[in-house]
Amino acid sequence: MAGILVVAEHRQGELRPVTQELIAAAVAAKAASGETLTVAVIGKDASAFVPGVQVAGVDEIVTVSGVDNDFDPDTYEAVVKALIDARQPGLVLLGHTVDTLGYAAALAARNGYGFSTDVYGIARDGSDWVATRSGYGQKVNVEVDFPGRSTVVLTVRPGTFKPVEGSASATVSEFAAPAVSRRSEHLKFEEAAASGDIDIPGAEFILSIGRGVGEEDNVEEFKELAEAVGAELGCSRPIADSGWLPKARQVGQSGKTAAN
């Protein structure tokens, strides 16, 4: 079994940023293993996303166009399984996102794949893959291996891998989507409440505060400090729950994950 498969994510006609991060993780894995890298794009207009995944290091782009553009967990599970059956990749990378929460675990459990979630490190040990994730409330790093598993599925933590620069001339092929009995129907998108220009996951420098600030009135001092040093102001869950800062600024295990 060989090869690395990345499953792209897109929403409302645009590739999601996690796709570029997944490709970056796969490029690093490719360098460690020497295996080929394939990116799969699923959707009725899959071919429209091909230029966006023509990234340096990608060997092949597979378009799966016999399905709707809107995400459906049953469809993605069936398509990814069919791709694995046909391509036999040793490593499959998905984003650790709200989409994959709907199908990744079921995909792995039903088909006996090695599986780990919220991964932020991928390494090679001989012919085997090893994933690194957090444990015990992010207090320790845990290395996970997958003995006896010919295919390993990992969901990768967003904000971990910096997108690769440069373009590629990867070959483009088509893949026929299997028939799927959907159990849900997409109705519409509803935009989340506006959070202004807050971008915790993409921030390069975060000044984060917690209960140690003492009182709500002291938060203003840290806002000024963050502005003075060019940082994005973040906070712990108690600060957000108290309403001292908006939820969009919450970081950590129960908040937003920041880039390394």
N, C-alpha and C positions, 0 to 999 in steps of 0.2 A: 504494500500500500504506500503510495507516495503522492506528493502534491499538496499545495495549500489552497484552500478555497475561502474567499471572502464574500460575504453576502452584503451587498450595498443596501443602504436605507435612503429612502426619499419621501418627501411629503409635499403635497400641493405643488408639484412640478419642479421641486428643487432637491438636489442631493443634500442630505443632512451632513453636518460637519463630521460626525462620527465615522462616516464612510472613509474620508481621507485619513483619519487616525487609524482605522482598521488596516488600510493599505500600508501605512507606515509600519505597523506592528508586523504585518505579513512580510514586508520587505526585509525587516531585521531577521525574521524567522527563516526567510529564504537564504539570507547570507550565512546563517548558521548551519543550514541543512543542504543547500544546493538544490532544493526542489523547486519545481515550477510554481508560479503564482497565477491563479485564476480569480477573476472578479465576476460574480454573477449579479445581474440587475434584473429584478422581477417587476413586471408591470406591463400594461397595455402599450405604453409609450417607452418601453425599455431602451430602445435604440437612441432616444433623445438624450439619455444620460451617458452614453458612451464617451463623448469628449471629456466629460468630467472625471472619468476614471482611467483615462489614458495617462497614467502616472508612471514615472520612471520605476522600473522593477516589475511591472505587470507584464506577464507573458501572454495572457489570453483574457478576453472579455466575452462572457456568455450572456446573451439576452434571452429572457424568458417572457414572451409577449402574449401568451394566450390567457392572460388573467387581467383583472382590473388593476388600475393604478393604486387605488386606496388599499392600505394594509388590511389583511385579513389573516388571523393566526392559523386557521386550518389550511389556507392556501399556501402560506409560507412553509408550514411544516411539511406539507406534501411535496412541494417543489424542492425544498432543500434535501429531503430524503431521496427524491428521484435523482437529484444531482450527485449525491453521495454514492448512490447505487451505480450510477453510470460512470463516474469519474474516479471513485475509490480514493479520495484524498485522505492523507493521514491526519491533517489538521484543518479544522473549519473554524473561522473566526466570525463572530457576530458582535454587534454592539451590545453593551449592557444597558439597554434602554427599555422604555415602556413597551415597545413593540416586542422585543425578544422575551420579555417576561411572559408573554402570551403563548409562546410556543417552544422555546429552546429546551426547557426541562422535559417537556413531553416528548420532543423529538429524540432526545438522548435516552430517556428511560425506555421508550417503546422499542428502540432499535439497538440497545446495548452499547452505545458509544461511551467513551470516556467523557467526563463532563465536569466543568468548573465554571463558576460565575464570578463577575466583578474582578477579573484578572488584570493585573498591572505589570506582570513580568512573564515572558515566555522564553524558555531556554531549551537547549538540546542536550540530552545525556545519551551519547551513543546514537542509537536509532530511535530513541524514545523522546517524547515531549514532556517537559516539566513546566507547570504553571505556578506563578506566585500570586497569592491573594492575601487579604488581611484575615485575622482571626481574633476572637475575644474582644470585640468592639474596637478593632483596628489597633490593638495594643501589641500585636505580634505579626510578623510575616510568616506565612505558611506556604511551604512548597508542596505541590500536589503532583503525584505521578499517576500513571494509568496503566498498570501492568496488565498485559493480555488484551488491551484494547487496540484494534487496528485503526480506528478512527476516533479522534479526540475533538470534541466541540467545546469551544471556550467563548464566553461573553467577555468582552474587553471593556474595562472602565474608561468612559469618556474623559478626555482631558489628560490622558497619560502619554500618548505618543504624538510627537510633533509631525505634522504632515510632511511628506517627502516633496522636495522641489524637483522640477524637471518633468518633462513629458515623455511618453513612450509611443511606440508604434505597434501596440499589441494586436494580435490577430483577433478578429471578431467572429463569433459563431452564434448560431441560434440553437435553442433547446426547447423541445415541445413540453409544455406544461401538462402534468397528469390531470385526469378528471378529479374534481374535488367537490365533496358535498359540504357546503358552507353551513355553519350553524348560526351565523350572525350576518347582519347587513349594515353596511356603512350608510349613515344618514347624512351627516354634515360635520364640518369642523366648527368648533366654537373657540375663539381666541381666549387665552388666559388673560386675566387682569393685567393691565400694563404695569411694568416694573421699571419704567424710565430707561435710563442708560446703564442699568446695573448689569455687569457681565462677570459674575464671580468665576464660572468655569474657565473663561478666557483670560482672566487677569494674570499678569506676570508677577505682581507684588500685592499681597493682601495683608492688611493690618486687621487682625481679628480680635474682638473683645468678648469678655464673658462677665460673669457675676462679679469678678474682681474690680470692676469699675465702680461698684458701690451703689450709686444712685443714678436714676435716669438723667438728672440734670448734668451729670458728668459726661454723658455720651457726646455732647456737643464738642467738648474738648478733643475727643478722639476723632471726630469728624474733621476738625481743623488740622489735627496732626496728620491724618491720612492724606488730606489735600496738600499739605505742605511737603510731604515726602513722596508724593506721586503714587500713593497706594489706593487700592479699592478697599473700602471699609467693610469688613465681614463681622459676623457675630455668632455666638453659640445659640443653641436652641432656647435656653431660658430667656435670653435677651429678646429673641424674636417672639416667643410666646407671651412675654410681658408687653409687647407692643412698643418696645423702646426703639426697635429698628424693624423694617419690613421683612417679611419672610424671604424675599428675594435675596437678602444679604446673609441668610443662614448658611453656614458651612459645616462640613463634617458628615458623620455617618447618617444622620437624619436630615441633612441639608443638601447643599450642592457640593459636588466634588470639584476641587480646584486642580488645575494643571500642576505637574511637578516642575 
